[in-house]
């Protein structure tokens, strides 16, 4: 079993909590993609807040953890797609949740999926997610500058943009310097 999934608690990402606290009441058509679903922590939080969710993850073990962590009462509101994001057949949606998924894609692949992904967001729909910045310790992943990130959202109204850097341990208990950008954006 994937140690990351085992060790990560079913706590949703803070940026998703912030988004729902501030904007959930303004959304009528509550349909979301949860990209890089992992153990289902964000998908479960969305389901508990009355969203229909399509969870997407290319890792085979993700399905096991999602089936274990998401109660059967949500089976009509949740669909899991075992797929690489680049191979998705995108559906129109109100929210794309992408927490800690883009750093683990090759940048060329990221740029191939970005435009089709944004096209499925209807006007006034939302993107919630984060990117790792250039000062992050993980130099082997996809890192972004602030300008690169902001340029991606040229057809969005950026509602929340926060950069933070700190030193803390990873789930594997290794000390790491984090450089993270959080973003909530609404398509215009």
C-alpha positions as CSV (number, residue, x, y, z in Angstrom):
1,X,0.0,0.0,0.0
2,X,1.1,3.5,-0.7
3,X,2.5,5.0,2.6
4,X,1.5,8.5,1.6
5,X,-2.2,7.4,1.4
6,X,-1.9,5.4,4.7
7,X,-0.3,8.3,6.6
8,X,-2.3,11.2,5.3
9,X,-5.4,11.9,7.4
10,X,-8.8,12.6,5.9
11,X,-8.3,16.3,6.4
12,X,-9.1,18.4,3.3
13,X,-6.7,20.9,2.0
14,X,-7.0,24.3,3.8
15,X,-7.5,26.2,0.5
16,X,-10.5,24.0,-0.3
17,X,-12.0,24.6,3.2
18,X,-11.4,28.4,2.7
19,X,-13.1,28.2,-0.7
20,X,-16.2,26.5,0.6
21,X,-16.5,28.7,3.6
22,X,-16.5,31.8,1.4
23,X,-18.1,30.9,-1.9
24,X,-20.1,27.6,-1.5
25,X,-23.4,29.4,-0.9
26,X,-23.1,31.3,-4.3
27,X,-22.9,28.1,-6.4
28,X,-26.0,26.4,-7.7
29,X,-24.7,23.7,-10.0
30,X,-22.3,21.9,-7.6
31,X,-20.2,19.6,-9.8
32,X,-16.5,19.3,-9.3
33,X,-13.4,17.5,-10.5
34,X,-11.0,16.5,-7.7
35,X,-7.8,16.1,-9.6
36,X,-5.2,13.8,-8.0
37,X,-7.7,12.5,-5.6
38,X,-5.2,10.4,-3.6
39,X,-7.0,9.0,-0.5
40,X,-10.2,11.0,-1.2
41,X,-9.8,13.7,1.5
42,X,-10.9,16.6,-0.7
43,X,-13.6,14.6,-2.5
44,X,-15.1,13.5,0.8
45,X,-15.2,17.1,2.0
46,X,-16.9,18.2,-1.2
47,X,-19.4,15.4,-0.9
48,X,-20.2,16.3,2.7
49,X,-21.0,19.8,1.4
50,X,-23.5,18.5,-1.2
51,X,-21.3,18.5,-4.3
52,X,-21.2,15.9,-7.0
53,X,-17.6,14.9,-7.5
54,X,-15.5,13.2,-10.2
55,X,-12.3,12.0,-8.5
56,X,-9.4,11.5,-10.9
57,X,-6.1,9.7,-10.1
58,X,-3.7,7.7,-12.2
59,X,-2.4,5.7,-9.2
60,X,-4.0,2.3,-8.9
61,X,-3.9,2.4,-5.1
62,X,-6.0,5.5,-5.0
63,X,-9.2,3.6,-5.8
64,X,-8.6,1.3,-2.8
65,X,-8.2,4.2,-0.4
66,X,-11.1,6.1,-1.9
67,X,-13.4,3.1,-1.7
68,X,-12.3,2.7,1.9
69,X,-12.7,6.3,2.9
70,X,-15.8,7.5,1.1
71,X,-19.0,6.1,2.6
72,X,-21.5,4.2,0.4
73,X,-24.1,6.9,1.0
74,X,-22.3,9.0,-1.5
75,X,-22.1,6.4,-4.3
76,X,-24.6,8.3,-6.5
77,X,-22.8,11.6,-6.0
78,X,-19.2,10.3,-6.6
79,X,-17.5,8.8,-9.6
80,X,-13.9,7.7,-9.7
81,X,-11.9,7.8,-12.9
82,X,-8.6,5.9,-12.9
83,X,-6.9,8.0,-15.4
84,X,-4.0,10.3,-16.1
85,X,-5.3,13.9,-16.3
86,X,-4.1,14.3,-19.8
87,X,-6.3,11.4,-20.9
88,X,-9.6,12.7,-19.4
89,X,-12.7,13.3,-21.4
90,X,-13.5,16.6,-19.8
91,X,-17.1,17.4,-18.8
92,X,-18.5,20.9,-18.0
93,X,-18.0,21.5,-14.3
94,X,-18.4,24.2,-11.7
95,X,-15.2,23.6,-9.8
96,X,-11.8,22.2,-10.5
97,X,-10.0,21.3,-7.3
98,X,-6.3,20.7,-7.9
99,X,-4.4,20.6,-4.6
100,X,-0.8,19.4,-4.9
101,X,-1.3,17.8,-8.3
102,X,0.5,20.0,-10.8
103,X,3.9,19.8,-9.2
104,X,3.9,16.0,-10.1
105,X,3.2,16.5,-13.8
106,X,5.8,17.2,-16.4
107,X,5.6,20.9,-17.4
108,X,5.0,20.0,-21.1
109,X,2.1,17.8,-20.0
110,X,0.8,20.5,-17.7
111,X,0.6,23.0,-20.5
112,X,-1.1,20.4,-22.8
113,X,-3.9,19.9,-20.3
114,X,-4.3,23.5,-19.0
115,X,-6.3,24.9,-21.8
116,X,-8.8,22.0,-22.2
117,X,-9.2,21.9,-18.5
118,X,-10.0,25.6,-18.3
119,X,-12.5,25.3,-21.2
120,X,-14.8,22.9,-19.1
121,X,-15.2,25.6,-16.5
122,X,-18.3,27.6,-17.2
123,X,-18.4,31.4,-16.7
124,X,-18.4,32.1,-13.0
125,X,-17.1,28.7,-12.2
126,X,-14.0,28.2,-9.9
127,X,-10.5,26.9,-9.8
128,X,-9.0,26.0,-6.4
129,X,-5.5,24.7,-6.0
130,X,-1.9,25.3,-5.4
131,X,1.5,25.3,-7.1
132,X,5.0,24.9,-5.8
133,X,7.2,27.9,-6.1
134,X,10.8,28.1,-7.3
135,X,12.2,28.2,-3.7
136,X,10.7,24.8,-2.8
137,X,13.2,22.1,-1.8
138,X,11.7,19.6,-4.3
139,X,13.7,20.6,-7.3
140,X,12.8,17.4,-9.1
141,X,9.1,18.4,-9.5
142,X,7.2,21.0,-11.6
143,X,7.9,24.4,-10.0
144,X,6.4,27.7,-11.0
145,X,7.2,31.4,-10.6
146,X,4.6,33.8,-9.4
147,X,4.4,35.4,-12.9
148,X,3.9,32.0,-14.5
149,X,1.0,31.2,-12.3
150,X,-0.7,34.6,-12.6
151,X,-0.3,34.4,-16.4
152,X,-2.2,31.1,-16.4
153,X,-5.2,32.8,-15.0
154,X,-5.6,35.6,-17.6
155,X,-9.2,34.7,-18.2
156,X,-10.0,34.4,-14.5
157,X,-10.7,36.8,-11.7
158,X,-8.2,35.9,-9.0
159,X,-10.1,36.0,-5.7
160,X,-7.4,34.6,-3.4
161,X,-3.6,34.4,-4.1
162,X,-1.3,33.6,-1.2
163,X,2.3,32.7,-1.2
164,X,4.0,31.1,1.8
165,X,7.3,29.6,2.6
166,X,8.1,27.6,5.7
167,X,10.1,24.6,6.9
168,X,8.2,21.6,8.1
169,X,8.2,17.8,7.9
170,X,6.6,15.9,5.1
171,X,4.3,12.9,5.7
172,X,7.5,10.8,5.5
173,X,8.9,12.8,8.4
174,X,11.6,14.5,6.3
175,X,12.4,18.2,6.9
176,X,11.5,20.2,3.8
177,X,11.4,23.8,2.8
178,X,8.0,24.5,1.3
179,X,7.3,27.3,-1.2
180,X,3.6,27.2,-2.0
181,X,1.1,29.4,-3.9
182,X,-2.6,29.0,-3.1
183,X,-5.1,30.2,-5.5
184,X,-8.9,30.6,-5.8
185,X,-10.0,32.0,-9.2
186,X,-13.3,32.5,-10.9
187,X,-13.6,32.2,-14.6
188,X,-14.8,35.4,-16.4
